[in-house]
């Protein structure tokens, strides 16, 4: 038998294990959040802090909106009615000026 001739384009190389070393390591389970138990139940302090934060945010947003605590539902309704009436009056004035009255 004839030996196959060596091809000039063939490059010798070595075999490399394709398994990365990181895949061989066993990952540790994630640590639970300190605000939760291992069973996933939130702590009392975590829940209390969350409720207080939401309450403070709502109080702050009311103050930023300028409504304050002195305003009651009746005074707010009156402000809305006054604003609506002023808008209607202004619209009527614009319509009269367009008609030439």
N, C-alpha and C positions, 0 to 999 in steps of 0.2 A: 504494500500500500504506500501511496504517496503521502507525505506529510503536507498539511496545508501550509501555504506560505504565509509568513508574517505580514500583516498589513501595516503599512507605515502610519496609518491614521489611528490605530488602536493604542490606547494609553493604558498602562497597567495601573491599577489602583488597589487599595485595600478595602475590605468590607468593614463597615462601621455599624455598630449597634444603633438602630433607629429609635430605640425607646429612650425618651428623655429621663433624666434622673428625677426631675420634679414629679413625673407621673408615678414614680415608684414610691414616693413618700405618701404616707397616709395623713390626710388633713385632719386637724383636730376639730372637734365640734365647736361651733361659734359660742362665745360666752353670752349669757343672757344679759339684756339691758339691765343696769342696776336698778331701774325703776320698776322692773317686772320680776316676778318670781320665775323659777325654772319652768313652771307650768304655763307661763304667759299671762298671769294675773297681775294687773298694775297695783302698786303699793298705795296705801291710803294717802301718804304725803304727795305722791305724784298726782293723784286724782284731785286732791284739794288744791294744789298749786294750779292745775289746769283750769279748774272752775273759777278760782280767784282771778286768774289772768283774763279769762273771758269776761268776767264781770267788770273788771277794771277797764278793759278795752271798750266795753259798751258804755260805761259811764263817761269815759274820756271822749268817745265819739259824739255823745250827746252834748258835752260841753263845747267841743270844737264846732259843732253845728250851730251853736248859739242858742240852744233851746233851754239849757239850764234846768235846775230843779224847781224854780219858781213858776214855770209854765205848766199849766194843767191842760187836760184835753180840751176844755171849753175855750181857754184863751188861744190855744193853737187853732181850734176850729174857727174862732172869730178872725184870727189873722189870715187864714186861708180864704174865708169868705170875703174879707175886705180886699185882699189881693185880687180875687176873681172879679169883684165888682169894679175895681179900678181898671182891670183889663177890659171889661165890657164897655166901660165909659170911654176909654181911650179908643177902642175899636169904633164905637159910634161916632166919636169926634172925627176920626180919619175918614169914615164913610161920608159924613156931612161935608167935609172939605173937598172930597173928590167929586161930589155932586154940585159943588159950587154954592152951597148954602151958607 
